[in-house]
C-alpha cells in the first residue's frame, strides 16, 4: 500500500509486506500504532463496490476484524479512543468498538 512516491517522500528506509497474498483495491492506511493497523479498501475494482474497514495486527498482518461500510462511504481518518475508534468521512463520524462493530453514527450535515 506504499507507492514509490510515498516511499521517497516519507523517507521510508525499509518495509515488509505483511499481506503478501492479499489483493486490495483503492486501499488506504487510516490508522496505525503498536497494536492495530486499520485499512480501508474495496474488495474488487467495480466503481460501485462499497468500502471495507479492516483491522490487522501490524507485525503479522493477521486479520483481527473486518467491517463492511455503507455504500459509497470512503473514510478519511481514524482516531483511537479508550473504547475503540472514531472514523470520519467528509460529512459524518462513525464510532467502532474494539471488535469493529459500528456503535454510533453522527451526521454533520
Long-range contacts (C-beta under 8 A, 24 or more apart in sequence): 1-27, 1-28, 1-29, 1-39, 18-56, 18-58, 18-59, 18-60, 18-61, 19-56, 19-61, 25-49, 26-51, 28-75, 30-75, 30-76, 30-77, 30-78, 30-87, 31-77, 31-78, 31-79, 31-80, 31-85, 32-58, 33-58, 33-80, 34-58, 36-64, 36-80, 38-78, 38-85, 40-69, 40-74, 40-75, 51-75, 53-87, 53-96, 53-100, 55-100, 64-100, 65-99, 65-100, 66-100, 67-96, 67-100, 67-101, 67-102
